[in-house]
Amino acid sequence: MTSESLKLYKLIILYFLSKTNQDITNAILSDFILEHGYTDYFSIQETLVALTEDNMIKAHQTHTTSYYTITDKGHETLNYFVSQLPSDTIQEIEAYLAKNRIQIVDDTSIRSDYTKISSTEYLARCTVVERGSTIVEVAINVPSEEDAIDACKRFKEKSEEIYSFLFRTMATD
């Protein structure tokens, strides 16, 4: 990868992240870049590592997903170099975000992960995030990794019902 292509990939990712109000998954970033033929998957991962090491983006990992968000330093860098990002690339990013906005919100707003506490305990932590704010967070202690994985999966499937139940139960008399 040349320094010019690395610079382009960095600008694409920074611009993409700057146009969203939530953390974006590795899968979403990769989908856009691969769909438009900018580079291959390994170059995307290399660029994400470089941006993270340079503190232009922050990474958050779960067992199944990597999330990215732009930092203040990333915004400053983007503002300085945005004129070097081709206008057709900017239009492609904006069109992709507009077309996929609902799917992006669905993919990034419901998060779940688990941690091993002891040989017989796992903690499944499930969260709904909206515009960077936590709306609801539930943590449940379960006896096995299989149960933790299942709890995370079920939360993703039933998060609206769970939130409604908790809200009705806790916020009303």
C-alpha positions in Angstrom: 0.0 0.0 0.0 1.4 3.4 -1.0 1.4 6.4 1.3 -1.0 8.1 -1.0 -3.5 5.2 -1.0 -3.1 4.9 2.8 -3.9 8.6 3.1 -7.0 8.2 1.0 -8.2 5.2 3.0 -7.7 7.1 6.2 -9.6 10.1 4.9 -12.5 7.8 3.8 -12.8 6.2 7.2 -12.5 9.5 9.0 -15.1 11.2 6.8 -17.4 8.2 7.1 -17.1 8.2 10.9 -17.5 12.0 11.1 -20.9 11.7 9.4 -22.4 9.3 11.9 -23.7 9.9 15.5 -22.8 6.5 16.8 -20.0 4.0 16.8 -19.7 2.2 13.5 -18.8 -1.5 13.2 -15.9 -2.8 11.3 -18.4 -4.7 9.1 -20.2 -1.5 8.0 -16.9 0.3 7.2 -15.6 -2.7 5.3 -18.8 -3.1 3.4 -18.7 0.5 2.1 -15.1 0.4 1.2 -15.2 -3.1 -0.5 -18.6 -2.3 -2.2 -17.0 0.7 -3.9 -13.8 -1.1 -4.7 -11.4 1.2 -2.9 -9.2 -1.5 -1.5 -9.1 -5.0 0.0 -10.1 -6.2 3.4 -6.6 -6.5 4.7 -5.7 -2.9 3.8 -8.9 -1.7 5.6 -7.8 -3.5 8.7 -4.3 -2.1 8.4 -5.7 1.4 8.0 -8.0 1.0 11.1 -5.0 -0.1 13.2 -3.0 2.9 11.9 -5.8 5.3 12.7 -6.2 3.8 16.2 -2.5 4.0 16.9 -2.5 7.6 15.8 -5.5 8.3 18.2 -7.6 9.5 15.3 -10.2 6.9 16.0 -11.2 4.9 19.1 -11.9 1.2 19.0 -14.2 -0.8 21.2 -14.2 -4.6 21.0 -16.7 -7.2 21.9 -16.5 -11.0 21.4 -18.1 -10.6 18.0 -17.8 -7.0 16.8 -15.3 -4.1 16.6 -16.8 -0.6 16.9 -15.1 2.6 15.8 -15.7 6.3 16.5 -13.8 9.4 15.5 -11.8 11.3 18.1 -11.2 15.1 18.4 -7.8 14.5 16.8 -9.4 12.7 14.0 -11.9 15.6 13.4 -9.0 18.1 13.4 -7.0 15.9 10.9 -10.1 15.5 8.7 -10.8 19.2 8.7 -7.2 19.9 7.6 -7.2 17.3 4.8 -10.8 17.0 3.7 -10.2 19.0 0.6 -7.9 16.1 -0.6 -10.9 13.7 -0.5 -12.4 13.4 -4.0 -15.9 14.9 -4.2 -17.3 11.7 -5.8 -16.0 9.8 -2.8 -17.8 12.2 -0.4 -21.0 11.8 -2.5 -20.6 7.9 -2.3 -20.2 8.0 1.4 -23.2 10.3 1.9 -25.3 8.2 -0.4 -24.3 5.0 1.3 -25.1 6.5 4.8 -28.5 7.8 3.6 -29.4 4.5 1.9 -28.3 2.3 4.8 -29.2 4.6 7.8 -31.9 2.4 9.3 -29.7 -0.7 9.0 -26.7 1.1 10.4 -28.7 2.2 13.4 -30.1 -1.3 13.9 -26.6 -2.8 13.7 -24.9 -0.4 16.1 -27.5 0.5 18.7 -28.0 -3.0 20.2 -24.8 -4.3 21.8 -24.1 -7.4 23.8 -21.0 -9.1 25.2 -20.1 -11.4 27.9 -17.1 -12.1 30.2 -16.0 -15.1 32.2 -16.2 -14.5 35.9 -15.2 -17.9 37.2 -15.2 -21.5 35.9 -19.0 -21.7 36.5 -20.1 -18.0 35.9 -20.4 -15.7 33.0 -21.7 -12.2 32.9 -23.8 -11.3 29.9 -24.0 -7.5 29.5 -26.5 -6.1 27.0 -27.0 -2.5 26.0 -29.1 -0.3 23.8 -27.3 2.9 22.7 -29.0 5.8 20.9 -26.9 8.7 19.6 -24.1 7.9 21.9 -26.2 7.6 25.0 -27.0 4.4 26.8 -30.8 3.9 26.9 -30.9 0.6 28.8 -28.2 -1.7 30.1 -28.9 -5.2 31.5 -26.3 -7.5 33.1 -27.2 -11.1 34.0 -25.1 -13.8 35.6 -25.4 -17.2 33.9 -23.7 -20.5 34.5 -22.1 -21.2 31.2 -20.6 -19.6 28.1 -23.4 -21.2 26.0 -26.0 -19.5 28.2 -24.1 -16.2 27.9 -24.0 -16.4 24.2 -27.7 -17.3 24.1 -28.6 -14.4 26.5 -26.7 -11.9 24.2 -28.5 -13.3 21.1 -31.9 -13.2 22.7 -31.4 -9.6 23.9 -30.6 -8.6 20.3 -33.8 -10.3 19.1 -36.0 -9.0 21.9 -34.5 -5.7 23.0 -37.6 -3.6 22.3 -39.8 -5.9 24.4 -37.2 -6.0 27.2 -36.9 -2.2 27.2 -40.7 -1.8 27.2 -41.1 -4.2 30.1 -38.4 -2.6 32.1 -39.7 0.9 31.5 -43.3 0.0 32.3 -42.2 -1.9 35.5 -39.7 0.6 36.8 -41.0 4.0 35.6 -44.7 3.7 36.4 -46.7 3.1 39.6 
